[in-house]
């Protein structure tokens, strides 16, 4: 199926059409990224400060244990000087900046670069690549991958590996008990350097992918919430209109009655007669409008409470009839079934049917079946079906979907919204292509019967 919710929408979809258009426009022409010097990162200074305090505690514990617990000789004084610099930096940040503020991107990058350089200096005092704590170089790069843009992370990874190369050349011997020396073969040190490089690459790419997926998912879920909020606003406006019609009915009837009496008693030559007659006509028009609002609201309330499943499917399919593909509705099950007319179901299935019509060659089938345990609704078309490369990934936000030839195209946000809305009602969505020799796409939703059936009157 193609991109969901695009055109020929019913009136109840017009509220979300603007949202979908905005989402599509933003994805098609994204705004340029702010400058590295002005952009904010996705982390608060408080988090970076806390991470450094944890590093300081670990470094102090390691130095004290090795120097005074194991009685191993190494330049502990210089190590404490490096740790003191980190303490001073943290204190300065706490004193000069509000910890709840988001760090600017250059600030976060500078702080993480400092962490890598400070760690390199500590390791140079304690054996360089021979020190088993060399794997801690991965931490600043992994943090950068989750909060900074990829180019900044790449620069930080380059700096980190430069530090690895530096401590492989300029280092003091690895501290060892009894003042003895411990040296590992040069080939082994090269292996450690390679392991750190692989770890930096793998961890940073993994962290970046996870952070990017989380951000995309959050944006898509925000779009779902906006659609639901818009639908709820429309429903609330309908209730407000009905309430206004009810409250205005009595005073408007009084105005109409008084105006008629004044018009009847006015002499034909009275200059006010024409105005009074106009007042009567306009009050009658207002009464007609209020009566129509009340009638529509009563009808809407009945539909909102319950509807036979065929009537619900006919309502969903009606806006898409006559657009090039025949829509056939079939229902069968154990006895009659009235379902709750939930806006989520109407909105989601409406988008799915719209896509089926848009990509069908001649026909779209909407089939509903039910048993005592579950209700199933399937939408089938005889179009090209989904591209095999994306079939197993449908439902992910912003995944591109098929075009007329089954090639990827579109945003995929609409399908994500439909899937999320249906799952909110307790449904489970299954998407597949027809098995050969058949062709076309099949979108099936299954609910527990209790989740969709309307309560008995």
C-alpha positions in Angstrom: 0.0 0.0 0.0 1.1 3.5 -0.6 1.4 6.5 1.8 -1.7 6.6 4.0 -4.1 9.5 4.4 -3.3 11.6 1.3 -6.4 12.8 -0.5 -10.2 12.3 -1.0 -10.7 12.2 2.8 -14.1 12.1 4.4 -15.1 15.0 6.5 -14.0 13.3 9.7 -10.5 13.0 8.3 -10.1 16.6 7.3 -9.0 17.6 10.8 -5.9 15.3 10.5 -5.2 16.0 6.9 -3.4 19.3 7.7 -1.3 17.4 10.2 -0.3 14.7 7.8 0.5 17.4 5.1 2.8 19.2 7.6 4.5 16.0 8.6 5.1 15.1 4.9 6.4 18.6 4.1 8.8 18.6 7.0 10.2 15.1 6.1 10.4 16.0 2.4 12.3 19.3 3.0 13.9 19.2 6.5 15.1 22.4 8.0 18.8 22.9 8.0 20.7 21.9 11.2 21.7 24.8 13.5 25.3 25.8 13.6 27.6 23.6 15.7 28.3 26.7 17.9 24.7 27.5 18.6 22.9 24.2 18.5 21.8 22.5 21.7 22.6 18.9 22.4 20.1 16.4 23.8 21.7 16.2 27.3 21.7 18.4 30.3 24.8 19.7 31.9 23.7 18.0 35.0 24.1 14.6 33.3 27.6 15.3 32.0 28.6 16.7 35.5 27.2 13.6 37.2 29.0 11.2 34.8 32.3 13.0 35.5 31.8 12.8 39.3 31.3 9.0 38.8 34.5 8.9 36.8 36.4 10.9 39.5 35.2 8.5 42.2 36.3 5.5 40.2 39.7 7.1 39.4 40.4 8.0 43.0 39.4 4.5 44.2 41.7 2.9 41.6 44.7 5.1 42.4 44.3 4.7 46.1 43.9 0.9 45.9 46.8 0.4 43.6 49.2 2.8 45.3 48.4 2.3 48.9 46.4 -1.0 49.0 48.7 -3.0 46.7 51.8 -0.9 47.5 52.6 -0.5 43.8 55.0 2.3 42.9 53.9 4.8 40.2 53.5 8.6 40.0 50.4 8.8 42.1 50.9 12.5 42.8 50.6 13.3 39.1 47.5 11.1 38.9 45.9 13.0 41.7 46.8 16.3 39.9 44.9 15.1 36.8 41.9 14.0 38.9 42.0 17.4 40.7 41.7 19.2 37.3 38.5 17.2 36.7 37.2 18.2 40.1 37.9 21.8 39.4 36.2 21.7 36.1 33.1 20.2 37.6 33.0 22.8 40.4 33.4 25.6 37.8 30.5 24.2 35.8 28.3 24.0 38.8 29.2 27.5 39.9 28.8 29.2 36.5 26.0 27.3 34.7 22.6 26.1 35.7 22.8 22.3 35.7 19.3 21.8 34.4 20.2 23.7 31.2 20.8 21.7 28.0 24.4 21.8 27.0 25.3 23.5 23.8 26.7 21.0 21.2 30.2 22.5 21.3 30.2 22.4 25.1 29.2 18.8 25.2 31.8 17.9 22.6 34.5 19.8 24.4 33.7 18.2 27.8 33.7 14.7 26.2 37.0 15.5 24.4 38.5 16.6 27.8 37.3 13.3 29.3 39.1 11.3 26.6 42.3 13.4 26.9 42.3 13.2 30.7 41.9 9.4 30.6 44.8 9.2 28.1 47.0 11.1 30.5 46.1 8.8 33.4 46.7 5.7 31.3 50.1 7.2 30.1 51.2 7.3 33.8 50.1 3.7 34.4 51.3 1.6 31.4 49.4 2.9 28.4 47.9 0.2 26.3 49.0 -2.4 28.7 46.6 -1.0 31.3 43.4 -3.0 31.3 41.3 0.1 31.8 42.1 1.2 28.3 38.6 0.0 27.3 37.2 3.1 29.1 38.0 5.1 25.9 34.8 3.8 24.5 32.6 5.6 27.1 33.0 9.3 25.8 32.4 8.2 22.2 29.4 6.2 23.1 27.9 9.1 25.0 28.6 11.4 22.1 26.9 9.0 19.6 23.6 9.3 21.6 23.5 13.1 22.1 25.6 14.7 19.3 25.4 14.7 15.5 27.4 12.0 13.7 30.1 14.3 12.3 30.9 15.5 15.8 31.1 11.9 17.1 33.4 11.0 14.2 35.8 13.8 15.2 35.7 12.7 18.8 36.4 9.1 17.8 39.3 10.3 15.7 40.7 12.2 18.7 40.2 9.2 20.9 42.1 6.9 18.6 44.9 9.5 18.4 45.1 9.3 22.1 45.3 5.5 21.9 48.2 5.9 19.5 49.9 8.5 21.7 49.9 6.3 24.8 51.2 3.4 22.9 54.4 5.4 22.3 54.6 7.8 25.2 53.9 6.0 28.4 55.5 4.9 31.7 55.8 1.2 32.5 52.8 -0.6 33.8 52.9 -0.5 37.7 53.7 -3.9 39.1 54.2 -5.2 42.7 57.7 -5.5 44.1 59.0 -2.9 41.7 59.3 -5.5 39.0 58.5 -4.8 35.4 55.8 -6.3 33.2 56.0 -6.0 29.5 53.7 -7.5 26.9 54.7 -8.2 23.3 54.4 -5.4 20.8 52.0 -7.5 18.7 49.7 -7.9 21.7 49.7 -4.1 22.2 48.7 -3.7 18.5 45.9 -6.2 19.1 44.7 -4.1 22.1 44.8 -1.0 19.9 42.8 -2.8 17.2 40.3 -4.0 19.8 39.8 -0.5 21.1 39.3 0.8 17.5 36.7 -1.9 16.7 35.0 -1.2 20.1 34.8 2.5 19.4 33.3 2.0 15.9 30.8 -0.7 16.9 29.7 1.0 20.1 29.3 4.5 18.6 27.3 3.2 15.5 25.1 1.1 17.8 24.5 3.9 20.2 23.7 6.3 17.3 21.3 3.9 15.7 19.4 3.3 18.9 19.2 7.1 19.7 18.1 7.9 16.1 15.4 5.2 16.2 14.1 6.5 19.6 13.9 10.1 18.3 12.0 9.0 15.1 9.6 7.0 17.2 9.0 9.9 19.6 8.2 12.2 16.7 5.9 9.7 15.1 4.1 9.0 18.4 3.7 12.8 18.9 1.9 12.8 15.5 -0.4 10.1 16.6 -1.2 12.0 19.8 -1.9 15.1 17.7 -4.3 13.2 15.4 -6.2 11.9 18.5 -6.3 15.3 20.1 -7.7 16.8 16.9 -10.4 14.2 16.7 -11.3 14.7 20.4 -11.4 18.5 19.8 -13.9 18.0 16.9 -16.0 15.8 19.1 -16.0 18.4 21.9 -16.9 21.1 19.4 -19.9 18.9 18.3 -21.0 18.6 21.9 -20.6 22.4 22.4 -22.7 23.1 19.4 -25.5 20.8 20.6 -25.4 22.4 24.1 -25.5 25.9 22.5 -28.5 24.8 20.3 -30.3 23.5 23.4 -29.6 26.6 25.5 -30.4 29.1 22.8 -33.6 27.5 21.7 -35.9 29.0 24.4 -34.7 32.7 24.2 -34.7 32.5 20.4 -38.3 31.2 20.4 -39.2 34.2 22.6 -37.5 36.6 20.3 -39.3 35.0 17.3 -42.7 35.2 19.0 -42.3 38.9 20.0 -41.0 39.8 16.6 -44.0 38.2 14.9 -46.5 40.0 17.2 -44.8 43.3 16.6 -44.8 42.7 12.9 -48.5 41.8 12.9 -49.5 44.9 14.9 -47.4 47.3 12.8 -49.3 49.3 10.2 -48.2 48.8 6.6 -47.1 52.4 6.4 -45.0 52.1 9.6 -41.3 52.5 8.6 -40.4 49.8 11.1 -42.6 47.1 9.4 -40.0 46.1 6.9 -37.3 45.8 9.6 -39.7 43.8 11.9 -40.5 41.4 9.0 -36.7 40.9 8.4 -36.2 40.2 12.1 -38.9 37.5 11.9 -37.3 35.9 8.9 -33.8 35.8 10.4 -35.1 34.4 13.7 -36.8 31.6 11.8 -33.5 30.9 10.0 -31.7 30.8 13.3 -34.3 28.3 14.7 -33.8 26.1 11.6 -30.0 26.1 12.0 -30.3 25.2 15.7 -32.7 22.4 14.9 -30.3 21.0 12.3 -27.4 21.1 14.8 -29.5 19.2 17.4 -30.6 16.6 14.9 -27.0 16.0 13.7 -25.7 15.7 17.2 -28.4 13.2 18.2 -27.5 11.1 15.1 -23.8 11.4 15.9 -24.3 10.3 19.5 -26.1 7.2 18.4 -23.4 6.3 15.9 -20.7 7.0 18.5 -22.3 4.6 20.9 -22.8 1.6 18.6 -23.2 0.6 15.0 -23.7 -2.7 13.2 -20.4 -3.8 11.8 -21.6 -3.6 8.2 -22.8 0.0 8.7 -19.4 0.9 10.2 -17.6 -0.6 7.2 -20.0 1.2 4.8 -19.3 4.5 6.5 -15.6 3.9 6.2 -15.8 2.9 2.6 -18.3 5.5 1.4 -15.8 8.4 0.8 -13.7 6.2 -1.5 -16.4 4.8 -3.7 -16.3 5.8 -7.4 -12.6 6.6 -7.3 -11.6 3.9 -9.8 -11.9 0.6 -7.9 -15.0 -1.3 -6.9 -15.4 -1.7 -3.1 -17.1 -5.0 -2.0 -18.0 -5.4 1.6 -18.7 -8.9 3.0 -19.6 -9.7 6.6 -20.3 -13.1 8.3 -20.2 -14.4 11.8 -21.9 -16.0 14.7 -25.1 -13.9 14.9 -25.5 -10.1 14.6 -22.7 -7.9 15.9 -22.9 -4.3 17.0 -19.5 -2.6 17.5 -18.4 0.5 19.3 -17.8 3.3 16.8 -14.4 4.4 18.0 -12.7 7.3 16.2 -9.4 5.4 16.3 -10.9 2.5 14.2 -12.7 4.8 11.8 -9.6 6.9 11.2 -7.2 4.0 10.9 -9.3 1.7 8.7 -10.3 4.8 6.6 -6.7 5.4 5.7 -6.0 1.7 5.0 -9.1 1.5 2.6 -8.0 4.8 0.9 -4.6 3.2 0.1 -6.1 0.0 -1.1 -8.4 2.0 -3.5 -5.4 4.1 -4.6 -3.3 1.0 -5.5 -5.9 -1.5 -6.6 -6.3 -2.3 -10.3 -10.1 -2.9 -10.3 -11.3 -4.1 -6.9 -11.0 -3.8 -3.1 -12.6 -6.3 -0.7 -13.4 -5.5 2.9 -14.2 -8.6 4.8 -15.4 -8.8 8.4 -15.9 -12.1 10.3 -16.4 -12.8 13.9 -16.8 -15.6 16.4 -17.6 -15.7 20.1 -13.9 -14.9 20.8 -12.6 -12.4 18.2 -13.5 -10.0 15.4 -11.4 -9.9 12.2 -11.5 -7.2 9.5 -9.4 -7.6 6.3 -8.8 -5.1 3.5 -7.6 -6.7 0.3 -6.7 -5.1 -3.1 -5.7 -6.5 -6.4 -2.8 -4.1 -6.9 1.0 -4.8 -7.0 1.3 -5.5 -3.3 4.1 -4.5 -1.0 7.7 -4.5 -2.0 9.3 -7.6 -0.5 12.2 -5.6 0.8 10.0 -3.6 3.2 7.2 -6.0 3.9 8.7 -7.2 7.3 9.4 -3.6 8.4 5.9 -2.1 7.7 4.7 -0.2 10.8 8.0 1.5 11.5 7.7 5.3 11.5 8.8 7.1 8.3 9.4 3.8 6.4 9.0 4.4 2.7 6.3 2.2 1.0 5.4 0.9 -2.4 4.5 2.9 -5.4 2.5 1.6 -8.4 5.3 -0.7 -9.5 5.9 -1.9 -5.9 9.0 0.3 -5.6 9.7 2.2 -2.3 8.1 5.6 -2.1 6.3 7.8 0.4 6.8 8.5 4.0 5.2 5.6 5.9 4.0 7.8 8.7 0.4 7.2 7.9 0.7 3.5 8.2 2.5 3.9 11.5 -0.4 6.1 12.7 -3.0 3.6 11.6 -1.2 0.7 13.2 -0.7 2.6 16.5 -4.4 3.7 16.6 -5.6 0.1 16.0 -3.3 -1.3 18.6 -4.7 1.3 21.1 -8.1 -0.3 20.6 -6.8 -3.7 21.4 -6.3 -4.8 17.8 -3.4 -6.8 16.3 -2.3 -5.9 12.8 -1.0 -8.3 10.2 0.3 -7.2 6.8 1.2 -9.6 3.9 0.9 -10.1 0.1 -1.5 -12.5 -1.5 0.0 -15.9 -2.2 0.6 -16.7 -5.9 -1.2 -17.0 -8.2 -3.1 -14.2 -6.5 -1.8 -10.7 -6.2 -2.3 -7.6 -4.1 -1.9 -6.6 -0.5 -3.7 -7.9 2.6 -4.1 -5.9 5.8 -5.8 -7.8 8.6 -6.8 -6.6 12.0 -7.9 -8.9 14.8 -9.5 -7.8 18.0 -10.8 -9.8 21.0 -14.5 -9.5 20.7 -14.9 -7.9 24.1 -12.6 -5.0 23.0 -14.8 -3.9 20.1 -18.3 -5.1 20.7 -20.8 -2.5 21.9 -22.4 -3.2 25.3 -25.9 -4.5 25.2 -28.7 -1.9 25.4 
